[in-house]
Each structure stands twice: as structure tokens, then as C-alpha cells.
Amino acid sequence: MPDLPSPQDASEAALFSECWDAVLSYADLCTAGSSAAAELAREAFAEGIRELRAAESGSVRGTGRRSSRLPRIPLLLTAVRDTAAAWEKEGKGHKLDPELRLWLHSDEAARYTGPPLERPVALRGLRDLQQADAELLWLAEAEALPLPLVARRLGLDPATTADELAQVGRLFRDRCHRNHLDSPMDAECRSYARLLDAVTRSPAADAPADLTLHLATCRQCAEAAACLRLNGGTLPGGVIGWGGLAYLERRRRAAEVRLGAGHPHGADPDTDEPAAGRGRTTRVVRHGPMAAAVLVSLLALAVSLMPFGDGGDGGTAARDNDRGGPVAAPVPSLPPAGTAPSATATPGSPEPPTPSAAPSRPAPPTRTADPAPEPDPEPQGTSSGTAATPPASCSVDYDVVNEWPDGYQATVTVTPGHPLNGWHVAFTLPAGHRITQMWDASSHQTGSRVTATAADYNATVAQDSTVAFGFIAARRTDDTRATDFVLNGESCAVA
């Protein structure tokens, strides 16, 4: 097993500590076991650091090859993917995930190393940014780090970081639009390119029906739509390819654990010190199977206008469930050079189960009847043997907005009975129906049962507010009804 490179200075040592956990997490997705994951991570990390040093020094291998403009973490993740491809060629493919092996031999994989104008627009757009801007965008969007921590890592002013991120997001959008126009495309795609740009500039804009149908069938334009909205797994899926969405889900969950499972007074992820008033050290939360979502085909699901899937992520996320969730150590630990990572550094510790509805209070035991009972004039605090069915705690408005012979488009609007901080909505489609696209949520389907999980930007719902998501489904029958809606484990009434 190759040795890890030695840091050249203190700043590079900090870089190693920040990046190793990300590399190990992605390597675990790409392999068929923890020992193979450690081997792939070490080999790829060593190769990626050599590339990073060459890029930062200005001496890049290969005649005519331009210096890489990728941020440090995606550069290292790309090294994991490339090392996995080298393993496949060298006869070591049995160590890799079977779905990754299929992807490596597909036309989709060839796009990431093929002619520059045919590569995914997210990859090209990120490379076109200045290095500091690309680092800010990746850490905030792909690594799911809170902005104060991003500001500390990049030496930015915390008070202005949010504004800088918004400006970089707009710049990335413009770069992606330009790259989309530069891409080889047929006449139909080119006729929709400027309309797509106009529609995606406003979150409230509705896509015309013909554009909606086009995006449902054209991967290239749907991919561009995801970048123009910068939602969901746009960056990981578009930059590293296979497993991008599953990697994003792991990083989000790992960030939640490092921050104290989402509590506002959790531990500082840089110092691992408990927040004032908590009186205890934040512990590493052991995770159970992923209850959230995961992921349709192609590249980036959570596009507000019309998303697309990332080929191969569905199987990757399912395997992530079996392994028990993401790498989530409070502080990423880099193994010493020349030694294999210990078992505690192996990704895949289980996640906490999704909270279910609070259990109802059990009925008190039945009392022995008194031979001469006296009527109680007032309630005495006991319950009868049969409890009344409580009213639904939420309501759902299900609206089919468009139909065609083999599919339809629908919108689901949920009105919860209380504030939400994270949500998932489960419902049942008619037999044989299949979700092909979903926006403003990510989808996971088992048989006819579909689970829609909140995107990062709409996970919080205030009291008396609503949240909506939409989808396109393929169908075999004329029935377009959806039934049995459940919000976070609680049944909902259909309006």
C-alpha cells in the first residue's frame, strides 16, 4: 500500500487534514470494502497531492496542458476517480463497486476526460472561476460547511462571506451559461438555450410546457438547467461524475454530526470545544441507515425548474445505506505516513435514525368494576379503552398540471401543522408508475412508494407556511392519482 506524502509546511499539513476525510469518503463509495477504500484513498491522495503541488508551482506535466483551476478537494476527488479507472485497466477492478465499473466503461465516463467542449458544463464552469472563488463555492455548496467555518478556512471576513458567495454563485451561473452555448448541440437544443437562461433567472418563473418536455428528454439541456439554478448535487455530480450525489449526501450528514447534529449550540468544528452552557463535549453520533433520499438518474436532482439525475448514484446511495452512512468524525484524522488507516477511520459508521412521530400515551389499565359504582360528576384523568383518531397534522394539495400519453407532471403542496426543520414526504403512485424527474426535493422510489426529501434551501418551514415540490412520472395507465401521503411519519389529509 503506497505511503502518504509528507507535508512540506504547516499550511500543507492543514490542507492534508482538511482533505483526507473527503478523499476517504469518496473512495469508500467507489470500492467494495473498507480495506480497498483505504488503499484507493491513499494511492489517489498521493497522486492528487503531486498534481496539486505541480499546479500551484506552475509546472504542469504534459506538453500544452493548462494548469488545473479546480479547487483542492475536487482535484483530489478526481484523482480518486482516475485511480479507480487505472485499477480497472490493471485488472484490479474486482476491488471496485460493480456499478462504478459499469460507469467507467460508459460514454458518460468518457465525457469527463474527452474533448473540453463536450465535458459537463459544471466542470467547465468551475474551472473558469478564479481559484479563490472556486474554493469558496465548493466548500459552501459541495462540502456543506457553514459560512463562518468557510470564512475561517479561506481567511475571509465572516460579515461579508455570504455576499461574496452570492456573487460567486452568479458568476458561476454566467460561466455555465456561456459554456452551454459553446457546447456542440443540435438545432432544437440551441433554440431553447436562451429561453432556458431567461426562465432560470427567476425562481418564481414557470417553464413553458414545450421547454418542460424538452428538458425531460434531453440530458444536455437538463444538465445545463441544473447549473443555471445551482441546486442539489450540481457541483459534485458535474465535477467528479459517478457517485456525486451520494458523496454530497455524506458530506452534509458528516457536517451535521461535526456541528453537533444540527443544534445551534453545537461544538466548534475547528476546535472541537463544547459551546458555552452545554457542559459536555459533543460526541460523535453513530448513524443508522440513511432515511433520506437518494437519487434518480443522470446528474443533479434538486433543480427548481427541471432537474436531472446522476447515473449510478441510486445504486451508490443504496450501498451507502447498507454500510450505514457517511464518514463523520468530528475532526478528520489523517493516518501517519506509511501506515494504513485504523478501523476507526474507515467510513461507514451508521447514522441516527430519522425521528418518527412521538408515540401515543398508552391507555391506563382497566380497573376492576365496583359492585356499586357511583357516577363521577367530572373527569378523573383516566382514558377510555378506545381512543379517538386524532386529526391529520398536515394537509396536502396534489395537482396534476400536465399530461401526455406516457407521462404526466404534478405538483405537491404540503401545509404542515407545525414548523419543520427538515422534512420528507412519502406517497404512493399507481402500480407501474415511475418518477423520472423531481425538483425542489430529491426522490427515492421503492415499488410504488416514493419518498421526497427536502432540498437544503427549503428544509425549514415556518408555522402556517407551505412547501411544494414537483415531479414528472412515466406511466402505464391513465390513473395519475397519488395516495397515502405521510409527512415525517405522520399521515396527511389530501385537500
Salt bridges, closest charged atoms under 4 A:
GLU12 OE1 - ARG53 NH2 2.70
ASP21 OD2 - ARG251 NH1 2.94
ASP21 OD2 - ARG258 NH1 3.80
ASP28 OD2 - ARG250 NH2 2.61
ASP28 OD1 - ARG323 NH1 2.42
GLU39 OE2 - LYS92 NZ 3.67
GLU39 OE1 - LYS95 NZ 3.01
GLU47 OE1 - ARG50 NH2 2.79
GLU47 OE2 - ARG61 NH2 3.56
GLU51 OE2 - ARG61 NH2 3.98
GLU51 OE1 - ARG65 NH2 3.48
ASP82 OD1 - ARG81 NH2 3.39
GLU88 OE1 - ARG101 NE 2.87
GLU88 OE2 - HIS105 NE2 2.91
ASP97 OD2 - ARG319 NE 2.29
GLU108 OE2 - ARG111 NH1 3.21
GLU108 OE1 - ARG219 NH1 2.59
ASP128 OD2 - ARG178 NH2 3.02
GLU135 OE2 - ARG72 NE 3.17
GLU143 OE1 - ARG251 NE 2.86
ASP174 OD1 - ARG201 NH2 3.90
GLU188 OE2 - HIS214 ND1 3.55
ASP197 OD1 - ARG173 NH1 2.86
ASP197 OD2 - HIS177 NE2 3.63
ASP197 OD1 - ARG201 NE 3.36
GLU223 OE2 - ARG111 NH2 3.01
GLU249 OE2 - ARG253 NE 2.76
ASP268 OD1 - ARG152 NH2 3.39
ASP270 OD2 - ARG152 NE 3.03
ASP320 OD1 - ARG250 NH2 2.48
GLU351 OE1 - ARG253 NH1 2.92
GLU403 OE1 - ARG475 NH1 2.90
ASP456 OD2 - ARG252 NH2 3.28
ASP479 OD1 - ARG481 NE 3.06
GLU490 OE1 - HIS418 NE2 3.85
